[in-house]
Amino acid sequence: MSLVRVHNFSVSLDGFGVGEGQQLDAPFGHAGHRLMQWAFPTRTFTQMGFHGEGPGDTGVDEAFASRWATDIGVEIMGRNKFGPQRGPWADEQWRGWWGDDPLFHSPVIVLTHHPRPTLQMNGGTSFHFVDAAPAEALQRARELAEGKDVRIGGGTTTIREFLAADLIDEMHIVVVPILLGRGERLWDGLEGLDEGFHIEPVSSPSGVVHLTFSRRQV
């Protein structure tokens, strides 16, 4: 069966995957771009259209960043990753942060309590707006993935919910040496999670630590 994977998801030293105060001009809240500065100089992120100041590309960071798209058939994301709106869709003209040709080039399931028609984009990306629990959303994703793996793209709450439901097989978390103090924490309510995974840390010259979680075989 296809795997369920997380890639390139950054958290602060105190476990926050996003800062407080997310809005249109601040998608990471008060964290700004600090959680992702390690990634911006990599070839993978540059090719995806991301730009910003960072500590300089390293072979270690690129090796991890480049795994993001390998054998992925579908992404599942929370509504906050798709856009800044809350509640009923006041503006259905919003088509995501990524422009007319989003970087996914595959179906994307957006979890929302307010479903809307599928949004077809250039380059093979389609956004499917679904009101579903993690297990049901994963079943829908596998139907669309054509045998390939499913990526859980975030945000923080979505990844935490899939972890709580024991649905993630592999996970790449990047620990960034900053303290945010407020926002949305990844690890809350997941005590004992480490017992179900092999965890391998790899330090990077950029200052981050890449953690690879691989599900233990029983």
C-alpha angles and dihedrals in degrees: 000000000000119000128245109226143182121203138185095357111158128207132179123243088265092052103257116146094186134015130240121277105038112189141145096285094036110043091169094043118223089344089076110187095323094108092057103037090104090061104044097078094050119106091236095057093041090055089051089057100256118139133175145114117297143156094269132275117288129190089237094055093045091049090058098037093053093061090069098096103028111129094340116152102173139011124213115204138170121248093252089062091053094052150326099264123111130198121003114006105267092175117033089176088079107106102180135274095286107072128236094317106045119201095243100076088190138071115296123200112211113199111221139147087226109061119198135177119296113273114221115205137182121277097035098295118137125178116215114193109212135175101209145128116250097265093049092045090050091052090053091047093053090052088057098039097072093219097314126118126278120233121209099212102185159198110209097261093049094051091046091051092051090048091050089052090051092237103128121095103178131017136183113199122180116209109209118200098240134101117225101175095199141039130068117337121212101206102048112127093008101104110158094022090127091064091070097051142057104232122203121185123206121185121217130207086236088071100253128112119224113214118197116198117197120182114249114241114236 
